[in-house]
Amino acid sequence: MPGARCSILLYAGGAGRRHYSIADLVALVAVVDTAGRPVAWLCQGAVLLELQATSGRNYYPWPGGPLARGQDWNAYLDSVFAPRGPLAGLDSAHAVIAMQLGPEPGGGELQVVVMIPYPARTPDTTWVGHEAFSLADSNGPRHAIAAYVDEVERRFVTARWSHLRLTGYYWLNEGVLPDDTLLVQQAAAIVHGRGRRLLWIPSFEAPGISQWRGLGFDQVWLQPNYFFHPELPVTRLDSAIGRARADGMGLELEFDDRMFTDRRFADRLAPYLAALENAADIRGRPIAIYDASGSLIRLARSRESQHRALYARLVAVLRSH
C-alpha cells in the first residue's frame, strides 16, 4: 500500500495534552466548513506520537530529563489504545467523514503509524508488553523494540477497527548519531519483518539525514524548523526545499497556536505555503502536518477572513498532490 500523501501528527498520551473529540479529529482528517462539517478529504494518514510521558520522563533524548522506561511505553499504549482514546476517535471520525463524503479515494482506510520511543540504556529491569528486559544488555534495546512492536500489533488486531489500517512505525528521535546506527537498522529490520514501514522526521540539521535509506527508513519528511524561530529568514524554507529535493524527502508543514496569539508568529505559516506552491515536485511528495496544539482545528473553525483565506490556501496546497 503506498504511503499517505498527507499525514497529521497527533500528539497524545502525555501530561497536559488535549482530549481530541470526534469533531476535533474530523477537522484534522477532512476539510471542514466553519460549522465543522466535512466537505472534502484532506489527510490519508495519522502519526501517533508523544514527547514526554505522564511520569515526566522523555520518550526521546532531550537535555535535562531522564528517558522513559518500559512502564512509560506501556502507559503510552494504554492511552492511545483506550476505548475513548485517539485511535478509537480516529476510527469514529473516519466513519463520520465517509458517511458524508463517501470512501476516501486513496484506499478507504486511514493509514496509522505509531511511534517507537528511544530505548534508555538502563540497568533496571523494564517491562515492555509482557516481557522483561535489561536495556543495558547489548541486545536489550533491540529486544525491547521488538516486544513493543509486537504489542502494538497485538493491540491493533484486538481492537478490530473498521476504518484504520496500521501501516508503519515512526522513529521518534530526530537525529541518528553514529552510535545509534545499528539500533535504527535493527528497528527497521523488526518493522519490515512485520510487513510495515519505518518513517522518520529529522530536524533540519540532524545527523544521519543524507544516509536515511541506508539506515532502513522507508519514508522521511524534513523539518524546516522555520516557524518556531522568528530569527530565521524565509530563505530557510528555500534551503529546506533544496535539501528535501536532493535527498528524496518529503516536508513537514509546521505551525502552532502562537500564530493566533503572538504577532511574531502570525505570518510564519504563509511562507511554507508559498514555498510549496512554487515547488510542484516537493508538493507532490508526502507532507506531514505538525499539530501539537490543535492549531489546524482552530484554523479550520475560525470565521475571521484572514484565517479563512489562509485555511483555503493550505487546503489547496495539500489537495494539489
C-alpha positions as CSV (number, residue, x, y, z in Angstrom):
1,M,0.0,0.0,0.0
2,P,1.5,3.4,-0.9
3,G,2.2,5.8,1.8
4,A,-0.3,8.6,2.7
5,R,0.1,11.8,0.7
6,C,-0.8,13.9,3.7
7,S,-0.4,12.8,7.4
8,I,-1.4,14.6,10.5
9,L,1.0,14.3,13.5
10,L,-1.2,13.5,16.5
11,Y,0.4,14.2,19.9
12,A,-1.5,12.3,22.6
13,G,-0.7,10.2,25.7
14,G,1.4,12.8,27.6
15,A,0.7,15.1,30.5
16,G,-1.5,18.1,29.7
17,R,-2.4,17.0,26.1
18,R,-5.9,17.9,24.9
19,H,-8.5,15.2,24.6
20,Y,-9.5,15.0,21.0
21,S,-13.2,14.8,20.4
22,I,-14.5,13.1,17.3
23,A,-15.4,16.5,15.9
24,D,-11.8,17.6,16.5
25,L,-10.5,14.6,14.6
26,V,-12.9,15.2,11.8
27,A,-11.3,18.6,11.4
28,L,-7.8,17.0,11.2
29,V,-8.6,14.4,8.6
30,A,-11.1,16.3,6.5
31,V,-11.6,19.8,5.1
32,V,-14.4,21.3,7.1
33,D,-16.6,24.4,7.0
34,T,-16.9,26.8,9.9
35,A,-19.6,24.6,11.4
36,G,-17.2,21.6,11.4
37,R,-19.0,19.7,8.6
38,P,-16.7,17.8,6.4
39,V,-16.7,19.0,2.8
40,A,-13.6,17.1,1.3
41,W,-11.0,14.6,2.3
42,L,-7.6,16.1,3.5
43,C,-5.3,13.6,5.2
44,Q,-4.9,9.9,4.4
45,G,-2.6,9.2,7.4
46,A,-2.1,9.8,11.1
47,V,1.2,9.5,13.0
48,L,0.6,8.9,16.7
49,L,3.5,10.2,18.9
50,E,4.4,11.8,22.2
51,L,7.5,13.5,23.6
52,Q,7.1,13.2,27.3
53,A,5.4,10.5,29.5
54,T,3.0,11.4,32.2
55,S,5.8,10.4,34.6
56,G,7.8,13.4,33.3
57,R,10.4,11.1,31.6
58,N,11.1,11.7,27.9
59,Y,10.4,9.4,25.0
60,Y,13.4,10.7,23.2
61,P,16.8,12.0,24.3
62,W,16.4,15.6,25.5
63,P,18.7,17.6,27.7
64,G,17.6,18.0,31.3
65,G,15.4,14.9,31.8
66,P,15.6,11.1,32.1
67,L,14.5,8.8,29.3
68,A,11.2,7.0,29.5
69,R,11.2,3.4,30.8
70,G,9.2,0.3,29.8
71,Q,6.3,1.2,32.1
72,D,6.1,4.6,30.3
73,W,6.0,2.8,26.9
74,N,3.1,0.6,28.2
75,A,1.3,3.6,29.6
76,Y,1.5,5.3,26.3
77,L,0.0,2.4,24.5
78,D,-2.7,2.1,27.2
79,S,-3.6,5.7,26.5
80,V,-3.7,5.7,22.7
81,F,-5.5,2.3,22.5
82,A,-8.0,3.2,25.3
83,P,-11.7,2.8,24.4
84,R,-12.1,6.6,24.1
85,G,-8.5,7.3,23.1
86,P,-7.2,8.9,19.9
87,L,-7.2,5.7,17.8
88,A,-10.8,4.9,18.6
89,G,-11.7,8.5,18.0
90,L,-9.9,8.5,14.6
91,D,-11.9,5.3,13.6
92,S,-15.1,7.1,14.5
93,A,-14.1,10.3,12.8
94,H,-13.2,8.5,9.6
95,A,-16.6,6.8,9.7
96,V,-18.4,10.2,10.1
97,I,-16.5,11.6,7.1
98,A,-17.0,8.6,4.9
99,M,-20.7,8.8,5.7
100,Q,-20.8,12.4,4.4
101,L,-18.3,12.2,1.5
102,G,-18.1,8.5,0.5
103,P,-14.9,6.5,0.7
104,E,-11.5,8.3,0.6
105,P,-10.3,8.0,-3.0
106,G,-6.8,6.8,-2.0
107,G,-7.9,3.5,-0.4
108,G,-10.7,3.9,2.0
109,E,-8.9,3.5,5.3
110,L,-6.8,5.9,7.4
111,Q,-3.2,4.8,7.5
112,V,-1.9,4.7,11.0
113,V,1.7,5.0,12.1
114,V,2.7,4.5,15.8
115,M,5.9,5.9,17.3
116,I,8.8,3.9,18.6
117,P,10.3,5.5,21.8
118,Y,14.0,5.7,22.2
119,P,15.2,2.9,24.5
120,A,17.0,4.1,27.6
121,R,20.2,2.1,28.2
122,T,19.4,1.5,31.9
123,P,20.4,-1.5,34.1
124,D,17.0,-1.5,35.7
125,T,14.6,-4.3,34.6
126,T,11.9,-2.9,32.4
127,W,8.7,-4.4,31.1
128,V,7.6,-3.9,27.6
129,G,4.3,-5.6,26.8
130,H,4.5,-8.8,28.8
131,E,8.3,-9.2,28.7
132,A,11.1,-8.0,30.9
133,F,14.4,-6.6,29.7
134,S,17.6,-5.1,31.0
135,L,18.3,-2.4,28.4
136,A,21.9,-2.2,29.5
137,D,22.5,-5.6,27.8
138,S,23.9,-5.4,24.3
139,N,20.7,-6.8,22.8
140,G,18.3,-5.3,25.3
141,P,17.2,-2.3,23.2
142,R,16.6,-4.5,20.1
143,H,14.5,-7.0,22.1
144,A,12.6,-4.2,23.8
145,I,11.7,-2.6,20.4
146,A,10.6,-6.0,19.1
147,A,8.4,-6.6,22.1
148,Y,6.9,-3.1,21.8
149,V,6.1,-3.5,18.1
150,D,4.6,-6.9,18.8
151,E,2.4,-5.3,21.5
152,V,1.2,-2.6,19.1
153,E,0.4,-5.3,16.5
154,R,-1.5,-7.4,19.1
155,R,-3.5,-4.4,20.3
156,F,-4.4,-3.3,16.8
157,V,-5.7,-6.7,15.9
158,T,-7.7,-6.9,19.1
159,A,-9.3,-3.5,18.6
160,R,-10.8,-4.6,15.2
161,W,-11.3,-1.1,14.0
162,S,-13.1,-0.8,10.7
163,H,-11.6,2.4,9.3
164,L,-7.9,2.3,10.4
165,R,-5.0,0.3,8.9
166,L,-1.7,0.0,10.7
167,T,0.9,0.7,8.1
168,G,4.1,1.6,9.9
169,Y,6.1,2.9,12.8
170,Y,7.8,6.2,13.4
171,W,11.3,6.6,14.8
172,L,10.8,9.4,17.3
173,N,14.4,10.6,17.9
174,E,15.0,13.4,15.4
175,G,18.7,12.6,14.7
176,V,20.7,9.4,14.3
177,L,24.2,9.6,15.8
178,P,26.8,7.1,14.7
179,D,26.4,5.1,18.0
180,D,22.7,4.6,17.1
181,T,23.2,3.5,13.5
182,L,22.9,-0.2,14.3
183,L,20.0,0.3,16.7
184,V,18.0,2.1,13.9
185,Q,18.9,-0.6,11.4
186,Q,17.7,-3.2,13.9
187,A,14.4,-1.3,14.4
188,A,14.0,-1.2,10.6
189,A,14.5,-4.9,10.3
190,I,12.0,-5.6,13.1
191,V,9.4,-3.3,11.5
192,H,10.0,-4.7,8.0
193,G,9.7,-8.2,9.4
194,R,6.1,-7.4,10.4
195,G,5.4,-6.1,6.9
196,R,5.3,-2.5,8.0
197,R,7.3,0.7,7.0
198,L,9.6,2.8,9.1
199,L,9.2,6.6,8.9
200,W,11.2,9.5,10.3
201,I,11.1,13.3,10.6
202,P,14.6,14.6,11.3
203,S,15.2,18.2,12.3
204,F,16.8,20.5,9.8
205,E,20.4,19.8,10.7
206,A,20.0,16.4,12.3
207,P,22.8,13.8,11.9
208,G,22.0,11.0,9.6
209,I,19.7,12.8,7.2
210,S,21.6,12.0,4.0
211,Q,22.0,8.4,5.0
212,W,18.3,7.8,5.7
213,R,17.9,5.0,3.2
214,G,20.9,3.1,4.4
215,L,19.5,3.4,8.0
216,G,16.5,1.5,6.8
217,F,13.9,4.2,6.7
218,D,11.2,3.9,4.0
219,Q,9.9,7.5,4.1
220,V,11.3,10.7,5.6
221,W,9.9,14.2,6.0
222,L,12.3,17.0,6.7
223,Q,11.6,19.6,9.4
224,P,12.4,23.1,8.1
225,N,12.2,24.4,11.7
226,Y,11.3,27.9,10.3
227,F,8.0,28.6,12.1
228,F,9.5,28.1,15.6
229,H,12.4,30.5,15.2
230,P,11.4,34.1,14.4
231,E,15.1,35.0,13.9
232,L,15.3,32.7,10.9
233,P,14.9,34.3,7.4
234,V,12.5,32.9,4.9
235,T,15.4,31.6,2.9
236,R,15.5,28.7,5.4
237,L,12.5,27.3,3.5
238,D,14.4,27.6,0.2
239,S,17.2,25.6,1.9
240,A,14.7,23.0,3.2
241,I,13.1,22.6,-0.2
242,G,16.6,22.2,-1.8
243,R,17.7,19.6,0.8
244,A,14.4,17.7,0.5
245,R,14.8,17.6,-3.2
246,A,18.4,16.5,-3.2
247,D,17.8,13.7,-0.7
248,G,14.4,12.5,-1.8
249,M,12.5,13.6,1.3
250,G,9.1,15.0,1.9
251,L,8.5,18.1,4.0
252,E,6.9,18.8,7.4
253,L,4.4,21.7,7.5
254,E,4.9,23.5,10.8
255,F,2.7,25.8,12.9
256,D,1.1,26.1,16.3
257,D,-1.3,28.3,18.4
258,R,1.3,31.1,18.6
259,M,0.1,32.1,15.1
260,F,-3.1,33.3,16.8
261,T,-1.6,34.9,19.9
262,D,1.8,36.2,19.1
263,R,2.4,38.7,16.3
264,R,6.0,37.3,15.8
265,F,4.4,34.1,14.6
266,A,1.2,35.4,12.9
267,D,2.7,35.4,9.4
268,R,5.0,32.4,9.6
269,L,2.7,29.7,8.1
270,A,2.2,31.5,4.8
271,P,5.8,31.2,3.6
272,Y,5.6,27.4,3.9
273,L,2.6,27.5,1.6
274,A,4.3,29.8,-0.8
275,A,7.4,27.5,-0.9
276,L,5.2,24.5,-1.7
277,E,3.2,26.4,-4.3
278,N,6.4,27.1,-6.1
279,A,7.8,23.6,-5.8
280,A,5.4,21.2,-7.5
281,D,7.8,18.3,-7.2
282,I,8.0,18.6,-3.4
283,R,4.3,19.3,-3.1
284,G,3.7,16.0,-4.9
285,R,5.7,14.2,-2.2
286,P,4.3,13.1,1.2
287,I,3.7,16.0,3.5
288,A,3.3,15.8,7.3
289,I,1.4,18.4,9.3
290,Y,2.9,19.3,12.8
291,D,-0.1,20.0,15.1
292,A,0.9,19.5,18.7
293,S,-1.6,22.1,20.0
294,G,-4.7,21.7,17.8
295,S,-3.9,24.7,15.7
296,L,-5.2,23.2,12.5
297,I,-8.5,22.6,14.2
298,R,-8.6,26.2,15.4
299,L,-7.7,27.5,11.9
300,A,-10.3,25.3,10.3
301,R,-13.1,26.6,12.6
302,S,-12.1,30.3,12.5
303,R,-14.5,32.7,11.0
304,E,-12.0,35.5,10.6
305,S,-11.5,36.4,7.0
306,Q,-7.7,36.2,7.1
307,H,-7.8,32.8,8.7
308,R,-10.4,31.6,6.2
309,A,-8.2,32.6,3.4
310,L,-5.1,31.0,5.0
311,Y,-7.0,27.8,5.6
312,A,-8.3,27.7,2.0
313,R,-4.8,28.2,0.7
314,L,-3.4,25.4,3.0
315,V,-6.2,23.1,1.8
316,A,-5.4,23.9,-1.9
317,V,-1.7,23.1,-1.3
318,L,-2.4,19.8,0.4
319,R,-5.0,18.7,-2.1
320,S,-3.0,19.6,-5.2
321,H,-0.8,16.5,-5.0
